[in-house]
Amino acid sequence: MQTPVHIFWFRRDLRFDDNYGLFRALSAGLPVVPVFIFDKEILDYLEDRDDRRLTFIHDTLTQLQGQLATRGSSLDIRYGKPLEVFAQLLSEYPVRAVFANHDYEPYAAARDGAVNALLLQQGASLITFKDQVIFEKDEVVKNDGLPYGVYTPYSKKWKLQLQPAHYQSFDSLGLMDNFYRQPERPVPALEAMGFTRHPDAFPGNVLNEAVVKLYHQQRDFPALPGTTQLGVHLRFGTVSIRRLVAQALQLNETFLGELIWREFFMQLLWHYPRLVHECHKREYEAIRWRNDEKEFEAWCEGRTGYPIVDAGMRELNATGFMHNRVRMVVASFLIKHLLIDWRLGEGYFARKLLDFDLSANNCNWQWVAGCGCDAAPYFRIFNPASQAKKFDGQDQYIKRWVPEYKTRDYVLPIVDHEFARKRCLAAYKEALQMK
Ligand code: FAD
């Protein structure tokens, strides 16, 4: 009879350091088999063969594998549909329980429910913990128990509830000898799953304190290195939110506020899973979008003739990143100047962003479109020229990505600003039945 084991299932928490679910698994008294699944259900939807996120995950797993090898253990990495993989794992290991951290997206919740049902049939179970956020689901709600739909009171309550215990870290590194011992296994090649490596290097996961100290002054200027570029690390859990919040409390309140926006949007999606496909404010479904394919293509490729928009889209296509200020400008341009459904822009960002996160992406797109919770008012239409003047006054950012700007080679504007503004207001007013 083999010794029983626990499994720790890595998902959006690809780190050993201060990983709460892992800490609990390694403290639970049985050897822990660390497992990662390249989920076929998700990979089948990826359009780009050299998807950056996949390379990022692959690199991270390779590093984790190296660390485990020094402890005589190994990550068990599989490729397949989670239910089928678990059926296989249960036939190979005497599994008592599977530990993991909470994953809040609608797909993840359904997947975990199905895996738990399978485990229960075999006398095991899925035990999950909060790790990805400070406050989850319905931990910060209004006094009547209903979710907040407005950020400011949410963030006030969030700060009021915060105690040092919420951002205390957990020493999972000190328990590494409790992993199940087995010879090192190879990390499956990306090619074996139908993908190739992306050649880019990725931003590091160490918080640059100098950047954060000046965050409130510099974060809106895309030519400056004024933000942390930690998005991808928060997405895949290669940093701990508890450590980040502890640092933010010391360094910069505005930065802390952005981490709270992240949790605000996560709880919104958890409470309202219909947001994945629908406008939060249902009346916005009546907007008659133009959805012109050629204009959408020009936007995707950075050929609109609006330099700040084109710079942003070219930065996204070339690096997988776009500065937050510019994300707002390009999103507003697509939705309001071109009258293209926000869901098309959201989908393009989902395909290209290295830090793509369903809740942050969806809720920010809905925020710009005016149809989200606590959204920008519908009549707020960014003027791309004044945005560029205010936040990139010397054209430094624009010139970096649109070198032909101000030469004869630069394309003419795809649409006139004043004409587009009026057309947009008319379309919104018609849908919202305003005079
Ligand atoms: P920093 O400014 O250093 O902020 C630190 C962290 O705070 C970010 O990494 C992120 O986790 C969080 N954060 C900051 N701003 C926001 C915000 N407005 N909403 C939610 N979280 C925030 N962010 C994503 O993480 N994934 C997305 O898919 C995403 N899509 C977006 C789409 C649109 C149209 C817009 C306007 C914004 C989107 N954002 C998204 C929010 C924001 O632009 C990025 O989080 C930020 O630019 C990432 O860069 P950074 O790590 O340097 O951020």
Boltz pocket constraint, residues with backbone or C-beta under 6 A from the ligand:
constraints:
  - pocket:
      binder: B
      contacts: [[A, 219], [A, 226], [A, 227], [A, 228], [A, 229], [A, 230], [A, 231], [A, 232], [A, 234], [A, 255], [A, 258], [A, 259], [A, 261], [A, 262], [A, 265], [A, 322], [A, 323], [A, 324], [A, 325], [A, 327], [A, 328], [A, 331], [A, 349], [A, 353], [A, 355], [A, 356], [A, 357], [A, 358], [A, 360], [A, 361], [A, 362], [A, 364], [A, 365], [A, 368]]
      max_distance: 6.0
